[in-house]
């Protein structure tokens, strides 16, 4: 993963400077997700794959 990856904090993670949040980055046709307190653990998915996962998890 490139050092130039720009991570953005999810708006659903609450406000402030809390370190407990989900971050997302988009590059090279994939989405990357990570938990801020575990930055070396990254989930990589396509947009369609992530959308399918969210649809499956929603009640």
ChimeraX attribute file (.defattr): number of C-alpha atoms within 10 A of each C-alpha:
attribute: neighborCount
match mode: 1-to-1
recipient: residues
	/A:1	7
	/A:2	6
	/A:3	5
	/A:4	7
	/A:5	12
	/A:6	11
	/A:7	15
	/A:8	13
	/A:9	19
	/A:10	13
	/A:11	10
	/A:12	8
	/A:13	13
	/A:14	12
	/A:15	10
	/A:16	6
	/A:17	7
	/A:18	9
	/A:19	11
	/A:20	13
	/A:21	18
	/A:22	20
	/A:23	19
	/A:24	19
	/A:25	15
	/A:26	17
	/A:27	12
	/A:28	5
	/A:29	8
	/A:30	14
	/A:31	18
	/A:32	20
	/A:33	21
	/A:34	19
	/A:35	17
	/A:36	17
	/A:37	11
	/A:38	10
	/A:39	11
	/A:40	9
	/A:41	12
	/A:42	15
	/A:43	12
	/A:44	16
	/A:45	16
	/A:46	13
	/A:47	14
	/A:48	11
	/A:49	13
	/A:50	17
	/A:51	12
	/A:52	11
	/A:53	12
	/A:54	11
	/A:55	10
	/A:56	9
	/A:57	8
	/A:58	6
	/A:59	5
